[in-house]
Structures are given as C-alpha cells and as structure tokens.
C-alpha cells in the first residue's frame, strides 16, 4: 500500500473516531508532555485522573519545577515506575531553568531532556511542533505488523529499527500530529491485541494478517526473562499516634519512597519468627508487644513479584535508640509521605489510615 493512501485512510478514521481527551484540545507542549509521561505503561482510563490532578496542582511547568520532590511522588502514587516521576520533575526543572519555561519543539532537542526518549520526543515534536517524525509504541507495532505482514520480533533491535523506518516512511509532511495520534488510537480502539474489528477495518482489503489469518500471531514478541520472586517481612512499629517509616535508597525498586522496617528473605519465613533473629526488633518487645500479623500479600511488578506480610508492634514508649534510617511520623505525615501501593494497602487494610 502506498504511504499516501495509508496516511489518508488513517487520518480520516482518526478525525471521525478520536476520543475527546483534554490533552488533544491544546497544542501546549507542557500538557502534551505531561500526558505522554503519565500514559507510558499506563492505560488512558487509569492515567486521566492523574493528568487532571497534575494540571490542577501544577498549571505550568514552572509550578511543577518549584514543587518539592516528595509532593510530586505523592501525587504520582499508584502509577508505579517511580523513575518516571523523578524524571518528570527533573525535566520540568531543566525546562524552567535552562529553556525559560518553553519546551523545545524539535525532536533532536527534546531528546536532550530527562525522561524523554524517542517515543515521547516524537509525540511532542509532531503534535506541538508539526515535525513529521513518527511515534512507535505497542499500538504502532501491532498495526504495522498486521497490515504489512511483518513477523520480525518487535522487541528485537532489528525489529525496532525496521518498524521505526517504516513508520517514518508512512508519516506525511502535512498533519503529522493527526497521523501519529491516529496510529495510537487505531491500535488502542480498533486493531486491538485480541478480537480486532477486522470486518469494519479501513485496511481490511490491504491487511496481510487478515488475508492470511495471522491476526493472533502478529506482532511477534520474544519471550521475556523469567519473573523474580522476593519475600518481604515488614514491621509496623507504632507508638501512640505515630509510626516508624524509612525512605528506600539505592537503585532498587521504590527508591525515595517510604516503607516500614524491612527484613528480606530468600524464601518464605514466618515474620513473627524473624523477630527473634533481629537484635533490635527483639529489644522492642521489652517495650511493647505484637498486636497483629497480616496474611501474605502478593504484589506484582513488571519483572518481579513481592510476597510480603506485616507485623504490627505496639510500643508503650519510644525506644532509646533505633536505626538512623528510621523516624517516627505522625499519622497525618504518614498519609502525606510518598509510599509504594503495597505500603498503602497495609496501612488501610490494618485501619492505621482511613
């Protein structure tokens, strides 16, 4: 199929079927950038409330740049992949301080900003700057692999190069914004992973996957590495109306977010038994007692699964000494701290927060 014919059909479909989303009502690169960062690895239905919350709290990139990181992480809570939130904040600061609050609109310049890769740079450059550079994501892979019958694995280096080249050959010089948004929308609403609407498809006469019955086989994706399982025992140390929390550090998951005192094991262990193996925890039992032990919680991340339980230790008085990473926080402060979803589940399920 000729590039011009493909683009004409796609853009026509998009203008008739696009969803009314707030970031499509503007050419403001701040709004477009914010939506793209939030929607990375997040469905529109889930991401929309976060977009509205961020725009309401930070109407301009200067407002976001001035915000404390903890506030940004707190608003982000529930979206996961917290590196995105840190890069979001770092990018806002760079745009505010080095670009005077105006996002660059050229693809190559956008790639110099924190957290902006090929996809996001292409989206901003095409939608806000009208630059004909193609976005390539899961939806685009799916549409192109089916329509053109491409079986090169989409998560291989060869596949990424091939699909990017094809997408950039198809994108028109005029209306690159509608083309890119049309590709994403068509994959999300019509050429879906399962049960695509082939009968009413605008490409049903040209689609190689449909003519050969390959819809379920395309796109091809190499098998991912095996998921890793980790075992966490959390100790919720409570004294009066205060809880002990600590910030996670290093390059592990949830860096910068707050959690309870943690012991990690290589296999399933009863967390109440581990109390006797940790000198500091054992010393706490002289000041209080175990009041609750939760059932196991299963928390699934992209490349690992966390199996965890929590033990609540209620103290009659604060300990004279404790690890320097820990600190007592009031319940109000605990509510405001940025936390992983798993920690919030413990807090609400145990009625420590309401």
VENSUL-V325430 format. One record per residue. N is the residue number from 1. RES is the residue in one small letter. SS is DSSP state (helix for helix, strand for strand, loop for the rest). PHI is phi in whole degrees, -180 to 180 (none if undefined). NEAR is the number of other C-alpha atoms within 10 Angstrom. Layout:
# VENSUL-V325430
n: (N:N)
res: (RES:RES)
ss: (SS:SS)
phi: (PHI:PHI)
near: (NEAR:NEAR)
This chain:
# VENSUL-V325430
n: (1:2:3:4:5:6:7:8:9:10:11:12:13:14:15:16:17:18:19:20:21:22:23:24:25:26:27:28:29:30:31:32:33:34:35:36:37:38:39:40:41:42:43:44:45:46:47:48:49:50:51:52:53:54:55:56:57:58:59:60:61:62:63:64:65:66:67:68:69:70:71:72:73:74:75:76:77:78:79:80:81:82:83:84:85:86:87:88:89:90:91:92:93:94:95:96:97:98:99:100:101:102:103:104:105:106:107:108:109:110:111:112:113:114:115:116:117:118:119:120:121:122:123:124:125:126:127:128:129:130:131:132:133:134:135:136:137:138:139:140:141:142:143:144:145:146:147:148:149:150:151:152:153:154:155:156:157:158:159:160:161:162:163:164:165:166:167:168:169:170:171:172:173:174:175:176:177:178:179:180:181:182:183:184:185:186:187:188:189:190:191:192:193:194:195:196:197:198:199:200:201:202:203:204:205:206:207:208:209:210:211:212:213:214:215:216:217:218:219:220:221:222:223:224:225:226:227:228:229:230:231:232:233:234:235:236:237:238:239:240:241:242:243:244:245:246:247:248:249:250:251:252:253:254:255:256:257:258:259:260:261:262:263:264:265:266:267:268:269:270:271:272:273:274:275:276:277:278:279:280:281:282:283:284:285:286:287:288:289:290:291:292:293:294:295:296:297:298:299:300:301:302:303:304:305:306:307:308:309:310:311:312:313:314:315:316:317:318:319:320:321:322:323:324:325:326:327:328:329:330:331:332:333:334:335:336:337:338:339:340:341:342:343:344:345:346:347:348:349:350:351:352:353:354)
res: (x:x:x:x:x:x:x:x:x:x:x:x:x:x:x:x:x:x:x:x:x:x:x:x:x:x:x:x:x:x:x:x:x:x:x:x:x:x:x:x:x:x:x:x:x:x:x:x:x:x:x:x:x:x:x:x:x:x:x:x:x:x:x:x:x:x:x:x:x:x:x:x:x:x:x:x:x:x:x:x:x:x:x:x:x:x:x:x:x:x:x:x:x:x:x:x:x:x:x:x:x:x:x:x:x:x:x:x:x:x:x:x:x:x:x:x:x:x:x:x:x:x:x:x:x:x:x:x:x:x:x:x:x:x:x:x:x:x:x:x:x:x:x:x:x:x:x:x:x:x:x:x:x:x:x:x:x:x:x:x:x:x:x:x:x:x:x:x:x:x:x:x:x:x:x:x:x:x:x:x:x:x:x:x:x:x:x:x:x:x:x:x:x:x:x:x:x:x:x:x:x:x:x:x:x:x:x:x:x:x:x:x:x:x:x:x:x:x:x:x:x:x:x:x:x:x:x:x:x:x:x:x:x:x:x:x:x:x:x:x:x:x:x:x:x:x:x:x:x:x:x:x:x:x:x:x:x:x:x:x:x:x:x:x:x:x:x:x:x:x:x:x:x:x:x:x:x:x:x:x:x:x:x:x:x:x:x:x:x:x:x:x:x:x:x:x:x:x:x:x:x:x:x:x:x:x:x:x:x:x:x:x:x:x:x:x:x:x:x:x:x:x:x:x:x:x:x:x:x:x:x:x:x:x:x:x:x:x:x:x:x:x:x:x:x:x:x:x:x:x:x:x:x:x)
ss: (loop:loop:helix:helix:helix:helix:helix:helix:helix:helix:helix:helix:helix:helix:helix:helix:helix:loop:loop:loop:loop:helix:helix:helix:loop:loop:loop:loop:helix:helix:helix:helix:helix:helix:helix:helix:helix:helix:helix:loop:loop:loop:loop:helix:helix:helix:helix:helix:helix:helix:helix:helix:helix:helix:helix:helix:helix:loop:loop:loop:helix:helix:helix:helix:helix:helix:loop:loop:helix:helix:helix:helix:helix:helix:helix:helix:loop:loop:loop:loop:loop:helix:helix:helix:helix:helix:helix:helix:helix:helix:helix:helix:helix:helix:helix:helix:helix:helix:loop:loop:loop:loop:loop:loop:loop:loop:helix:helix:helix:helix:loop:loop:loop:loop:loop:loop:loop:helix:helix:helix:helix:helix:helix:helix:helix:helix:helix:loop:loop:loop:loop:loop:loop:loop:loop:loop:loop:helix:helix:helix:helix:helix:helix:helix:helix:helix:helix:helix:loop:loop:loop:loop:loop:loop:loop:loop:helix:helix:helix:helix:helix:helix:helix:helix:helix:helix:helix:helix:helix:helix:loop:loop:loop:loop:loop:helix:helix:helix:helix:helix:helix:helix:helix:helix:helix:helix:helix:helix:helix:loop:loop:loop:loop:loop:loop:loop:loop:loop:loop:loop:loop:loop:loop:loop:loop:loop:loop:helix:helix:helix:helix:helix:loop:loop:loop:loop:loop:loop:loop:loop:loop:loop:loop:loop:loop:loop:loop:strand:strand:strand:strand:strand:strand:strand:strand:strand:strand:strand:strand:loop:loop:strand:strand:strand:strand:strand:strand:loop:loop:loop:loop:loop:loop:loop:loop:loop:loop:strand:strand:loop:strand:strand:strand:strand:strand:loop:loop:loop:loop:loop:helix:helix:helix:helix:helix:helix:helix:loop:helix:helix:helix:helix:helix:helix:loop:loop:loop:strand:strand:strand:strand:strand:strand:loop:loop:loop:strand:strand:strand:strand:loop:loop:loop:strand:strand:strand:strand:strand:strand:strand:strand:strand:strand:strand:strand:loop:loop:loop:loop:loop:loop:loop:loop:loop:loop:loop:strand:strand:strand:strand:helix:helix:helix:helix:helix:helix:loop:loop:strand:loop:helix:helix:helix:helix:helix:helix:helix:helix:helix:loop:loop:loop:loop:loop)
phi: (none:-68:-59:-64:-66:-61:-64:-62:-64:-65:-65:-63:-63:-62:-65:-92:-118:-61:-77:-79:-112:-60:-76:-91:-94:-145:-107:-65:-63:-63:-66:-66:-59:-60:-64:-67:-66:-65:-84:-65:60:-141:-71:-58:-60:-78:-79:-56:-61:-69:-59:-64:-67:-68:-64:-67:-83:-129:-63:-130:-65:-65:-63:-68:-63:-79:-70:-66:-59:-60:-68:-63:-64:-65:-67:-77:-51:109:-85:74:47:-69:-60:-60:-67:-68:-67:-57:-66:-64:-65:-59:-66:-68:-64:-68:-89:-105:-119:65:87:-109:-65:-65:-112:-96:-50:-63:-71:-63:-66:-82:-89:-59:78:-106:-102:-57:-64:-65:-63:-67:-63:-66:-63:-80:-81:-91:-111:61:-87:-79:-124:-83:-84:-136:-137:-58:-64:-67:-53:-65:-63:-68:-64:-78:-62:-101:65:-96:-109:-68:-55:-71:-102:-102:-60:-62:-65:-61:-66:-65:-69:-65:-62:-64:-60:-75:-76:-87:-69:-83:-67:-99:58:-65:-66:-68:-63:-64:-68:-66:-61:-66:-70:-64:-69:-76:-107:-117:-89:-78:-56:-120:53:-65:-85:-70:-63:-100:-71:-68:-109:-66:-83:-98:-67:-70:-60:-68:-67:-110:67:-107:-56:-78:-97:-118:-77:-91:-134:-66:-65:-77:-68:-64:-69:-95:-109:-125:-123:-113:-116:-102:-121:-91:-97:-118:-137:63:-107:-128:-124:-88:-135:-145:-88:-74:-127:80:-101:-78:-59:63:-58:90:-92:-102:-145:-87:-59:-125:-121:-104:-120:-91:-150:-67:-136:-72:-62:-69:-73:-66:-54:-78:-99:-110:-57:-69:-62:-62:-69:-67:-67:-75:-102:-173:-155:-76:-104:-151:-132:-82:-72:-66:-108:-110:-124:-99:-110:-64:-127:-157:-121:-103:-105:-141:-136:-129:-116:-95:-113:-100:-98:-83:-150:-72:-68:-69:-144:-160:-53:-66:-74:-92:-153:-81:-128:-65:-61:-64:-68:-58:-60:-85:-67:-71:-136:-64:-58:-59:-66:-62:-61:-61:-61:-80:-66:-90:61:-80:-125:-134)
near: (11:8:14:13:10:18:21:12:14:21:21:14:19:19:13:8:14:15:11:8:11:13:19:15:10:13:15:16:21:22:22:21:21:20:24:21:19:22:18:16:13:15:11:16:9:13:19:18:11:21:22:15:14:20:18:10:14:16:14:16:24:18:14:23:22:13:15:10:16:16:14:20:24:17:16:22:20:17:20:18:17:19:15:19:22:19:16:22:22:18:21:28:22:18:20:20:13:11:12:12:17:16:24:20:19:18:22:13:12:20:17:13:19:18:19:20:13:17:18:24:26:29:27:31:29:25:25:22:19:20:21:24:28:29:27:24:19:15:20:23:25:24:25:21:24:25:22:14:19:20:15:19:20:23:16:13:10:11:18:16:11:15:21:18:13:15:20:15:15:20:23:22:12:11:16:26:27:24:30:28:21:23:28:22:22:23:20:19:15:18:23:17:18:9:10:17:13:17:10:9:15:16:18:15:12:15:22:18:23:19:14:9:11:15:24:14:13:23:23:18:14:10:8:8:7:8:12:12:16:16:19:21:24:22:24:24:23:21:20:12:11:18:21:20:24:19:18:17:13:8:8:8:16:20:15:22:21:20:24:20:19:15:14:14:13:9:11:14:15:13:21:17:9:15:20:13:10:11:10:14:17:13:13:21:15:11:15:17:14:17:10:14:18:15:10:16:15:14:14:14:14:9:11:14:15:17:17:22:21:24:20:18:22:20:19:14:12:16:13:5:7:12:9:7:12:16:14:17:18:14:16:11:12:21:16:13:20:26:25:22:15:16:17:19:13:18:16:11:12:15:9:17:14:9)
